[in-house]
């Protein structure tokens, strides 16, 4: 009985809404096949970034900036549905949603430096976080996305889109303020 109470003890948090800021670093690439040695040309590389967002009940909206260190940057504005479960200081969450993205310097297919492309993204991911103290947390996440980007940065003249996929495995640290 004592061990059960120990596992379930702690501050129960069921915030109706929260604001958060998070920094992360990890690996990103175009498909899971690229993780396997000897299968295809790898575009795996390091990525560092940050995310600022808000959560309200089962909705999550955020703006992120990812710096793919060898390729360029991607900015995303995404609205997700999300859910999670907590146990013994850990929180397992999942989210899935859609949004807009701006790619700079050919992150996903090596376009020329200085080019900017816009498009849409559909993202899904899971994260396992551990609360260090009220609001401060660390964790690991796995996110995947499908995207559609204009093939060039020429704006109105583009009527087609380039589609693709990307995955990211990351470690993160963040701070959330619940309301």
N, C-alpha and C positions, 0 to 999 in steps of 0.2 A: 504494500500500500504506500509506503514512504517513497519508493522509487517512482511510482506513478505520479505522486504529487510533485516530486522534484522535476520530472519531465514536463509536466503541464504547468508548472509555476511560471511566473513572470507577468509582465504587464500585457494585458489583452488590448490590442489596438484594432479598432474597426473604424478608421477615419472615413467619414463621408466624402471628404475631399482633401487633397494634398497638393503641394507644390514641391518640385524636386529639381536638383541639379546633380549631374553625374558625369564623371570622367572615365574613360576606358582606353584600353590598349589590347591588341590581339592580332589575329591572323584573318585575312580575308582572301577569297578567290572565287573563281567563276563556277565551280561545281565540286561536289564531293569526290568525283573521280580524281581530281587533281591532288587530293591528299594521299592517294595510293601511289607508292613509288613506281615509276616506270610507265604510268598510264597517262599519255598525252603530255602536251607542253603546259607547264604550270604557270599560272598567273598569281599563285599564292604570294602574299606579301604582308608586311606589317601595316597596321592601321592604328591610329590614335585619334581620339576625338572627345567630344562632349555633347551632352544632351540636356536641355532644359524643358521641363514639361509640367503638366498638371493632370491630376487624376480626379474624377468625379464619379463615384459609384463604380460602374463597370466600364467607364470610358476613360481613355488616356489619349492626350494630345501632346505632341512634342515637336521641337525643332532640334535637329542634330547637325553637327558639322564633323565629317570624317575626313582625316588626312591620310590618304593612302601614300605612305612615305616615298615610294618609288614611282608614283603615277599621277598624283593630283588630289583634288578635293571633291567631295560630294556634300551638298546641303540638302536636307530633307525636312519637309513639314508633313507630319503624318497624324491621322486620327485613327485610333484603335478601339476595338472591344477587348476587354481584358478580364482576367479572373485569377484567383490565387488561393493558396491554402498555406497556413502557417503551422509550425510544430517545433517546440523546443528552441525558439530563437531563430529558426530558419523560416524562410518564406519562398515557396515555389510559385512562380507566376507564369502565365502564358498570355500572349497578346497577338492579335491579328488585325490588320487594317490596311488602309490605302492613303496615298498622299501624293505630293508633288516633289520633284527632285531637280536639282541643278548640278550638273557635272561640269567640272572645270579641268582642262588639260588632258582629256581623253582617258579617264580612269579605266573605263570598261573595254576600250578597244584601241587604245594608242593613238588617238587623234592628235593633231598638232598642239603644241603648247600654246596657251592663250585662247583656245577655243572653249566656248561655253555652250552646253546643250541643255535643254529642258525636257521634261517628260513626266510620266506618272510611274508610281511604284506601288506594288502590293507586297506587304511585309508580314511575316509571322515569326514568332520566337518564343523561347522559354528562358527563364533565369532562375537561379537559385541564389538567394541572398541571405546573409546573416547579419542581424542587428548587433552592432557593437555598443551603442548607447542610444538614447532617445534621438531618433532621426538619422544617425550615422550608420551606414551599412557598407558591406563589401560583398562581392559575389562574382558569379560567372554566368555567362549567357551564350546562347546559340541563336542566331538570327538568320533567316533566309529571305530573299526577295526576288521577285520577278519585276522587270522594268521595261518600259517602252520609252525610248529617247529619240528625238529628232536625229537624223543621220548626219546633219551638219549644224553649224551655228548660224545659218543664214536667215533664220526667222521665218517670215511669212511664206517664202518660196518652197519650204519643205511641206510635203503633204503625206509622206510616209514616215514610218518609225522603225528604229532598230530595237529588237527585243532581246532580252537576255536574262540571266539569273546570276545571283551572287550569294555567298554565304559568309558569315563572320562568327568566329569563336573569340570571346573576349573575357577579360577580367575587368571588373569595374569597382569604383568606390563612389558613394554618393551621400547626399544629405536630403532628407525629406522633412517638410514641415506640414503636419496634419492639422486639419481644421475640424 
